[in-house]
Amino acid sequence: MDLAGTLREIADCSVLSDDGAVAGYVTDWTGRWRGGPAIVARPRTVAAVAAVMAACARAGVAVVPQGGNTGLVAGSVPPAGAVVLSLSSLDAIGEVTDGAVTAGAGVTLAALESFAAARGLTCGLSLASGESATVGGAAATNAGGAEVLRYGSARARIAGLRAVLSDGAVLDRRRPPAKDNTGYDLVDQLVGSEGTLAVITDVTWRLDAAPGERTVLVLAFPSVVDAVAAVPALRGLPGLLALEWSDGAAVARVAAHLGAPAPLPTDGCWVFAEFDGAPEAAGVVAGLLPDNRIAVGAGPEDRIRLWRYRARTTEAVNAAGVPVKLDVGVPLEDFAAAQEAIVGAVAAVSPDVEPVLFGHLAEGNVHVNLLPGPTAPARRFPEELAERLEAAVLGQVLAHGGTVSAEHGIGRAKVPWLARQRGADQVALMRRLKGAWDPSGLLNPGVLFDG
């Protein structure tokens, strides 16, 4: 019996193998990366996940765990002949105990937040892809998002988890004691491991009290330098939840896409600050900018109206073409210089490229989106040009002391850059860890490391 037949005999597991049925599982979120052909296994229980892993281990077949498939670095795109292990059916949510809830890996972040909100709580992780991105994927990539400033990244939210090892054995650390100093922290090793060490099936997620009425403050600074200079004053304001930014040109693009004229000048850099409650910010803000460069959203409609100029940037970018998307971070003290260098490096590769830059200001996070310009012959870049653009951007990021991946991981797309940032010795140690967890190298091969 072939492997697909073996998997079909596993209880609580459906299997897809024809090209049409698996098409959505072998192409990434951006449409740029394509893998396969592959078999897709969709287990509905942890026991079924374990059985799938054991069967693949016996057959010596690679397994690629997949959640909402919203990644941007090809981390869940399968190599030919692999089994895609879709965890979307593990979607149960338990009860809140000791301020945390155990949720299946397939629970979307939007569903988890809805569950929490109904109880006056919040999951504390806000992603634009939250309707599709899953708890398991967030754990596997240590996802960040808009409210890291207040709640931390996924690692800070995770109290425990359950995972299936490459041979089908189950590791259960869903509810470790609050104080537990017994050996290595296996939970922390799996968070951010991008599906290369084990398959995360359940996550115990910390919940916090939900904010009250939120207030959004939008500041249109004449330059990035001015925006960065204001960060210490803004971070000192009470109740700060998020501190985001968009290049003025990015705001103008969103405004044109929505058919909604921007309410503030777009000649420089917009900063979006969201607060829990109504901050006593008037005195501080008055010293930063004149009134015609400040907008306040106090009610729900006003907040949505202002946030859309940041929240819908990806939508506006995707409407214009297939972008080269990079998620990087630089020290805040070098933020303005790094942004200028990135734009200059892109122009040196090809002047007919439109950079769209935005991100999370407090963490020095830049989402770099590069689009073919209006005179380009196609809505997407040839792969050779895309690779040259990536190299130009990432080279400048490292030159300014930054990271080639602030949020989205290394995946397959950035494998050559891992050693350039972390060094050969650290990568060798990571390989040894990989070998200890997955001695046959069957879990997500090609992610983090080549070969």
NORRALIN-V71381 format. One record per helix or strand of 2 or more residues. SS is the DSSP state (alpha for helix, beta for strand). FROM is the first residue (numbers start at 1). TO is the last residue. Records with the same first field share a line. If there is no record, write none. Layout:
SS=FROM-TO ; FROM-TO
This chain:
alpha=3-8 ; 19-25 ; 46-59 ; 109-117 ; 135-141 ; 148-151 ; 154-157 ; 186-190 ; 224-229 ; 231-235 ; 248-258 ; 282-286 ; 291-293 ; 300-311 ; 313-320 ; 332-349 ; 361-363 ; 383-399 ; 415-422 ; 424-437
beta=13-16 ; 39-43 ; 63-66 ; 83-86 ; 100-104 ; 121-122 ; 158-164 ; 170-173 ; 199-206 ; 208-209 ; 214-221 ; 240-247 ; 269-276 ; 294-297 ; 324-329 ; 353-360 ; 365-372
